[in-house]
């Protein structure tokens, strides 16, 4: 069932079923299916709201141990700021998708409408 130990490639290869949590990174665990497929998962409670957040990164080894740790650490930082990780992910996706051309188009639309404040969708 659930075990906690430091992840390394050989320890992940030895997992046959169940799940194992990472003691070095809160909320990070690897789930092993009956077929042996290993999937990185994050599960943690948000203190202010009491909501439990469960997110899936992807499979191992497509996502390496350092990649999974970095992903979970970013989610933990959002939780510690009192934010829901899903909101932080959404904001980051919007930020990444906002190019100079899109920003210019939004700005010009606002100026044509005569609005003083810019609201980014």
MOPE-V323784 format. One record per backbone hydrogen bond with DSSP energy under -1.0 kcal/mol. NH is the residue of the N-H (numbers start at 1). CO is the residue of the C=O. E is the energy in kcal/mol with one decimal. If there is no record, write none. Layout:
nh=[NH/NH]
co=[CO/CO]
e=[E/E]
This chain:
nh=[5/12/13/14/18/20/21/22/28/29/30/31/32/33/36/39/40/41/42/43/44/46/50/53/55/57/60/63/68/69/70/71/72/73/74/75/76/77/78/79/80/81/82/83/88/89/90/91/92/93/94/95/96/97/98/99/103/104/105/106/107/108/109/110/111/112/113/115]
co=[21/8/9/10/32/30/3/28/25/41/20/39/18/37/33/31/58/29/55/27/53/51/46/44/42/40/38/59/64/65/66/67/68/69/70/71/72/73/74/75/76/77/79/78/84/85/86/87/88/89/90/91/92/93/94/97/99/100/101/102/103/104/105/106/107/108/109/110]
e=[-1.3/-2.2/-1.9/-1.2/-1.2/-2.0/-3.1/-2.8/-1.5/-2.5/-2.6/-3.0/-3.5/-2.6/-1.6/-2.6/-3.2/-3.0/-3.1/-2.0/-2.1/-3.3/-2.7/-3.2/-2.5/-1.7/-2.7/-2.2/-2.4/-2.5/-2.4/-2.3/-2.5/-2.6/-2.1/-1.8/-2.6/-2.2/-1.7/-2.1/-2.5/-1.4/-1.5/-2.7/-1.7/-2.5/-2.4/-2.6/-2.1/-2.3/-2.2/-2.6/-2.6/-2.0/-1.1/-1.1/-2.6/-2.6/-2.3/-2.6/-2.5/-2.8/-2.3/-2.2/-2.5/-2.4/-1.8/-1.9]
